[in-house]
Amino acid sequence: MMNEVGTGQFTLEKDFDLDLIRALQRIVKEHGIEYYQETPVPSDNSLADDIYQAALELIISVGTYVTDARRCVKLDETEVKDALGHTPAEVVFGEGEHASTLTPRNIEDRKTPFCMFGAGSPVSQDIYLDVLQSYAKEPLADTFSGGIGLNTVEEMTITVNTPSEIYASVLNAILVRQAAEKVGKADMGIHNVVGSATSTAAIIAANKPEYGIRKSDGFLVASLPELKVDYERLNKVAHLLASGNIIGALYSPIMGGYSGGPEGTAVVTVATALQNTIFYQCHYHMCFPIHYIHLCNTTRELLWVISAAGQAISRNTHLPVTIAGELDSGPCTEMVLQEAAAYSMVGTVSGLSLMAVEVTNNKCLDHCTGMEARMAAEAGHSVAGSGMKRGDVNELVKDVLERYESRIGEAPIGKSFRECYDAETITPSKEYLEIFDAVKRELGDMGLEI
């Protein structure tokens, strides 16, 4: 695809956007795709297949817009299916006893979800290593992430395409490996080495073995919404293909934007998975469709999008896909644990693995801990291990939604890492453990034994 990004038809971006909106509306209607609020976890296999076919038609008819070239690149169905056929069916992170393998999952699979731990919140430099350790030390973490962003470095504001970004990215890489070593998991895989790097130059600077980064570690390459790429992202792909690192495709279709409602957002989520398989030659996918206003994916509509898109991908491809939880509330609250459990249960039963989790819409300094990820992982393991069906999870999630749904948009930000973790032992406070246990009991009463 690198040779084709500049050879598509010249198109104004506004015209591409209009074509996308019109095509999406038409395709959703033709396939009869409908959202029902009483089924945040649909059990209709034909719905999943219709969403997949709609996504395939969308990517073929509309194509992908390359913003720098102002060209629209289109592929035919044979080319798309050929790319899907050649994509990896598994990826191994880490080395030795701490190596872990991400593979595709089936709907209602009893195989436990692969659990990537981390967040994208800004974190102060003085506690950055502590926060990383809170994720890396968790028993159910298969990988963890340096995607948590340094808020500042040496009191400097980090600015893209400046020396501060390079410095922060190198420090980020060094600290993420140190975190693994400090918790006794030196060979643990890192699924996203740097959260402080936006530019390709910063990723190249951080991707060095002398900083502890290995080929069994990965980097995320984000997409532009919707169905767009640019040269900066393709430059990252070119570097990572040459370096031999693991490539994760990151994308967040926006419900309420060009994707429209939940039906269109589910189709665009699947279409973006197809696009990124082709353009990024990625080893796995990390998606997080989000709400245009609330910037989370734990609303009823977004849970349906997660489930419907996840089932469509699971039934029709062998792509390893994780769903990132985007939670509205913050640490040391009942709501954040309820949201973590809800998104995890929905993703797990729908054939996805988990990236656990991002909280407070990634907007509050130092507001993220390993405890939110712990709840998501334990809930996912419980759903898979107990053999729950989609209908079971649908009823359970509706009960959980009753606990927090009305508070979306006005969610509590909770407490900072400094307030709810012991910095010496990297363990949660008594208060947070008590809240965690109370929510576990509540979920147990609803039918989810953790």
N, C-alpha and C positions, 0 to 999 in steps of 0.2 A: 504493500500500500504506500510505502514511502515515495515511490516513483509516480503515484497517481494523484497525490493531493493537489498538485498544481495543474492538472490536466482536465478537471471537470468543467462544466459549463459555467461561464461568468454569470453571476447572479447577485443582485443587491440583497443584503441581509434582510431588509424589511419584506422583500418579495418571498424569500425563503420562509420566513416566519408565517406569512399569510398562507403560503402553500401548505405548511405543516398543520396549521390550525384547521384549514378546510378539509385536508385529507384525513386528519384524525377524527374530526366530527363525522365525516362520511363513513369511515371504516368502522368506528364504534357502533354506529347505527346499523350498518349492513350486517354486522355480526351479532346484533341483538345483545350487546354486553350491558348489563344493568347492575347497579349497586343496591343492596337492600340493607338498611341499617340494623335489622334484627339478626343479620348473619355476618358479623365481622369476620368469621371464619367460614367461608362457603365450602360446601362438600360436593359440589357439582363438577365432575371431571370435564364435562363438555364445556363449561365456562372457562376452565383453565386452558383447554385446547383452543377455544375461540380467541382468547386473549393472545395466545402465542401466534396464531395465524394472522390476527390483526396486526401484531407487531412486525411480523415478517413482511406483510403487505406494505406497512408504513415505511419501513426502512428501504424497501425496494423502490417504492413510488416517490418518496420524498428525498431520500439520500442523506448525506452528511454534509454540513456546510463547513468549509475551511475558511475561517474568518480572515486570516492574513491574505490569502489568495483571492478571497471573494469569489470562490468557486464552489459549486455543488457537485460532489462526487457520488455517483450512483453505481450500484452493483446489481447484477441480476441474481435470481434465486439460486442458480447453480454455484455462483461465486460465494454467496453467503453460506450455503450449506457446506461447501468445501472448507471454508475457514472454520466452521463449527466442528467439522469432522477431524480437523488437525489440531484442535486446541487440547491442552493437557487435561487429563481426567483426575489428576492428583498433583499435589505439590508438597514437598517435604521442607519444613522449617527446622532450623537448628541442627545440632549434631549430637552424636553419642546417645547417652541415656535420656537426654532431654529433647531429642528429635521428636517431631510430631508431624503427622500427615493429614492434610486437608483433602477430603474427597467429596464428591457429590453425595447428596442425601435424597432419599425418596420421601414422598408424602407419607406421613404417619410412620416414618422409619423408627425402628427401635434402636438404631445406632445413634449414640449420643452426639449432639452437635459439637463441632469443633468450636472452641471458645477462644476468641482473641480478646485480650483485655487491654483497655486503654481509654483515653478520652481526648478531646480536642480543646479543652479549656485552657485559658492562659494561667500560668503558674509562676510564682516568684522564684528567682534564681536560688535563694537561700534554702528553699524546701523542695526544689525540683527533684533532687535525687531521692528524697524521702517519699514523695508522691509516686515516683516510678516504682520504688520498692513495694509500695502498697498493692500494686497490681501484679508485679512479677512474683511475689511470694505466695499468691493465692493458689491453693492446690488444684483448682479446676482450670487454671490458665494454661492453654496450650501454647500460646505465644503472648507477647505483650508489645506495647508500642511506645516509641519515642515521639508519637504524634501529639502529645501534650506540648503546648507551645510555651517556650520561655517568654515571659511577659517583657522582661528587659534583660540585658546582659551587661554586667559591670556598669549598671545605672544608665546604659544607653538604650534608647528606643530602637527597636529592630525595624529597619526599613528595607523593603525589597530592592534588590539590585544595588545595594551599597555594601561596604565592608562589614557593617554591623550584622548583616544577614549571613555572610560567610562565617564570621566568627561565631555567631550563635549556633549555626548548623554544625560546625565542627565540635563545639562544646556539647551540643545535644547528642551527637553520636557517641562521644566519649562517655557521657553520663549514663546513657541507656545501657551500654555494656557493663559499666560499673554496677548498675542496679542489679543486673542478673548475677554478677559475681558476688555481690553482698548478700544475696538471699540464697546462695549455694546452688545456683543454676547457671553456671558460667556459659554453658553450651546451649542455653534456651534460645529459640528462634525469636527474632524481632520482626514483626510483620510490617512495621513502618518505622524506619530508622529516625527520621527527623520530622518534627512538626514545625520547626522554625525555618524551614526552607520552602520558599515559593518558586524561586528561579532555578533553572537548570544548573547554573553555575554553582549555586549553594549545595545542590545535591552532589555534584561532581566533587566539590571540596570535601564533603563529609564522608563520601563513600570510599574509605581507605582502610585497609587491614590494620594499619598501625593504630587506628582508633578503635579497633575491635570489631569492625564490620566485616561480615563474611558473605560469601555467595549464597549461603542458606538464609540470609536475611533479606528483607524486602523493602520496597518503596511503593508508595501509592501515587498513581497518576490520575488526577481529577479530570472529569469532563466538564465542558461548558453546557449549560442548559440552553435549549433542548436540541439534541442531535447535532452538536457542533464540536469542532476541535480547532486548535490553533497551533502555530509552529512551536510555541514554547512547550506545550505538552508533548508534541511529537519529538522535540529535541530530547526531552527526558526519556522517552521510549527508546530513542536511538542510543542514548548513553547506556541505559539499563540492559538493552539487548547485547551491547558490546561488552559490558562488565560481567554479565551472567547472573545478575541478581534477580530475585523474584519480583515480578511486576504484578501489582494489584490495581485493578481498575476501580476508581472511586467515582460514584455518580449519585446525584440527588435530584431527581425530577421533582418539580414544584407543583403541588396541587393548588389550583387557583391561578396559575400562570398560563402559559401556552398549552399546557396539558389539559386544562379544563378541570372537570370534576374527578372523582375517584376512578371512574371507568377509563377516561383518557389517560390518567396518571399511571394506572396499571399497565396500559398498553405501551406508553412511552418508557416505563421502567424496563420492560422486556426488550423493547426496540433498542434502548441504549446498551443493554447487555450484548445484543448482537453487534451493534456498532463498535463497541470497545473490544470485543473479541477480534474483530477485523483490524481495526486501526492501531490498537495497543499491543496486540499479540500477547495478551496478559495471561498469567497463570491462574488467576482467580479473580472474583468480583466482590466488591463491597459496595452495596447500594444502601441508600437511605432516603427514600422519597419523603418529602416534608411538606408541612402545611404552609401556605403562602403567608398567613398572618402569624400563626403561633410558632412556626419554625421548629416544630416537634413532629414525631410520627406515632404518638400514642393516642391520638384522637380516634374515635370510632371509624371514621372514614379511612384514615391512614392505616389502621390495623387491617382493614379490608384490602387496601392496596397491597400491603406487605404479603398477606395471605394469597390473594389472587395472582399476583405477579410471581410469587415464589412457587406456587403450584404449577403455573404455566411453564416456568423454566425447568422445574424438576421433572415434569412429565415429558418434556420435549427435547431436552438437551442433556449433556453430561457435564455441564459447567459447574465447577465448585463455586458456590455463592454464599456469602455471609451477609446478614442484615445488621446494619448498625442501628442501635437504639438511640433515638434522639429524644431525651426526656425534658419535660418542661420544668420540673421541680429540682430541688437541690439536696445535698447530703444531710443525713441525720433527720430525715422526715419520713413519715409513713408513706406519703404520696410518691416519693422517688422510688421506693421499693415496690410499690404497687405498679407503677409504670414499667419498671424494669421487668417485673414478672409478666405483665401483660404482653409486651412486645416479644419477649422471649418465648412464651408459650405459643403465640401465633406463628412466629417464624419457625420454631422447631417442628411443629406438627405439619407445617406447609412445605417441608423439605429443605429448609435453609439451615446454615450454621450461623453463629452469632459473633458480632463484634460488640462487646459489652464494656461500657456504654458511655454516652455523652450526656451531660446533665446541664440544667439551667440554660439550655440553648447555647452552651459554650460562651456565655457572656459575662460570667462572674469570676473574678480573680480568685484563684486558689480554692474554688468550690468543685472539687472532684476527689474521689477516693476509691480504693479497691472494693469497698463494701457494696456499692451499687452494682459493680460487675459480678460480685459474688452472688447476689440475689438472682441476677439474670441467668447465670450459669447453672445455679442449683435448680431454678425453675425449668430450664431447658432439659437438664439431665433427668428431672423427675418426669416430665412429659414423655420423653423418649423411653426411659426405663420402664415406665408403667404401661406402655403401649396405648396411650390415649388416642382416641380417634378425633377427627375434625369436629364432629358434632359435640363431643365431650368438651373440647377446648372452647368451642363457640359459647356454650352455656356458662362455662367457668369464666371466660373473659367478660361476658356481659355482667356477671356479678362483680368482677373487679372494677369494671368501668363505672359502676354505680358508686364506688368509693371515691373516685377521683375526677370523673369526667367533667363535672360542673365547675371544677377549679382550674381547668386548662385556661391559660391566659392570665390567671391571677395566682399562679402557683407559688408556694413558699420557696425562697432560695436556700433555706436551710442554713447550715453552718459551714465554715471554712475548714479545710484540712487541719489547720492549726487548732481549731476548736474541738474537733471530734476524732483526732488521732494522737497517740503518744509518739512524739518525734524520736524518742530514744529507742523504743521497742518496735516502732512502726505497727502498732496495733490499735484497733478502734477503741473508742471510749466506752465506758460502762453504759452510758446513756444510749449510744448508737447500737450497741449489742442488744440492749433491752428492746429498743424499737424494732430491730431486725427480728428478734424472737417473737415479738407480738404480731408482726406481719406474717411470719411463717405460720403461727398458730391460726391466724385468720384465714390464710390460704388453705391450710389443712382442713378447716371447718367447711370450706367450699368444695374440697375434693382434691386438692393438690398437696400431696405429701412430700415435703422437702426434708 
